[in-house]
Amino acid sequence: MTYVIGEACVDIKDISCQSVCPVDCIHEMDRMLVIDPEECIDCGACEPECPVEAILPEDAAPEDWAPYVKINYAFPDKDAINKLVDEVKPPTDDAEADAAASGANE
């Protein structure tokens, strides 16, 4: 078993989990962090540190996390990971999001 990082980390990338990992198996990609399943020792130190609850043991991950399990297992292929993340959760246009939040499009 390994731990995996899910959707809640996308575009957040809080690195609290990295600082407690004793084997440095958590890596930063363009839009999220991933756990290298080959390096993870299943200690669970990262799970309670995640402020957005994006880390679970793989065997406890719900079915809708399947794409994110695949993303974590794609490590170390950064290009593949970034492509998979964009497919699962397309990036938003920051300008449109900022305008909508401020009411500029009204």
C-alpha positions in Angstrom: 0.0 0.0 0.0 1.1 3.6 -0.6 -0.5 6.9 0.1 -1.9 9.0 -2.7 -2.7 12.7 -3.2 -6.1 13.6 -4.6 -8.1 16.4 -6.3 -8.2 18.7 -3.3 -4.4 19.4 -3.8 -4.9 20.6 -7.4 -3.9 24.3 -7.6 -3.4 24.4 -3.8 0.0 22.6 -3.3 0.4 23.3 0.4 3.7 21.7 1.2 3.0 20.9 4.9 3.1 17.2 4.1 6.5 17.4 2.5 8.2 18.7 5.7 7.0 15.7 7.7 7.8 12.9 5.2 10.8 11.0 6.5 11.7 9.6 3.0 11.1 12.7 0.8 8.6 10.9 -1.4 6.3 13.8 -2.0 7.1 15.8 -5.1 5.8 19.1 -6.5 4.4 19.1 -10.0 3.0 22.1 -11.9 -0.5 22.0 -10.3 -0.3 19.5 -7.5 1.9 17.4 -5.3 2.3 13.6 -5.9 3.6 10.8 -3.8 6.1 8.4 -5.4 4.7 5.0 -4.7 8.1 3.4 -5.0 9.5 5.6 -2.2 6.5 5.8 0.1 7.0 3.7 3.3 3.4 3.9 4.3 4.1 5.7 7.6 1.1 8.0 7.3 2.9 11.1 8.6 1.7 13.2 5.7 -2.0 12.5 6.0 -2.8 14.5 9.1 -0.6 17.4 8.0 -2.6 18.1 4.8 -4.9 21.1 5.5 -7.2 20.1 2.6 -7.5 16.4 3.4 -6.1 15.5 0.0 -4.0 12.5 1.2 -5.3 9.0 1.8 -4.0 5.5 1.9 -4.5 4.0 -1.6 -6.7 1.2 -0.4 -9.0 3.7 1.4 -9.3 6.1 -1.6 -12.9 6.3 -3.0 -13.6 5.2 -6.5 -13.7 8.8 -7.8 -10.0 9.1 -6.8 -9.0 6.5 -9.5 -7.6 9.2 -11.9 -5.5 10.6 -9.0 -4.1 7.2 -8.1 -3.0 7.0 -11.8 -1.5 10.4 -11.5 0.5 9.5 -8.5 1.7 6.3 -10.1 2.9 8.3 -13.2 5.7 9.7 -11.1 8.5 10.6 -12.1 7.1 11.5 -15.6 6.3 15.1 -14.9 4.9 15.7 -18.4 2.5 12.8 -18.1 1.4 13.9 -14.7 0.7 17.5 -15.8 -1.2 16.2 -18.8 -3.3 13.8 -16.7 -4.1 16.6 -14.1 -5.2 18.9 -16.9 -7.4 16.2 -18.3 -9.1 15.4 -15.0 -9.4 19.0 -13.8 -8.9 21.5 -16.6 -7.2 24.7 -15.6 -9.3 27.7 -15.0 -8.6 31.1 -16.6 -7.4 33.2 -13.7 -8.5 36.4 -15.4 -12.1 35.1 -15.8 -12.1 33.8 -12.3 -10.9 37.1 -10.8 -13.4 39.0 -12.9 -16.3 36.8 -11.8 -15.2 37.1 -8.2 -15.1 40.9 -8.3 -18.3 41.2 -10.3 -16.6 42.9 -13.2 -18.6 40.9 -15.8 -21.9 42.3 -14.6 
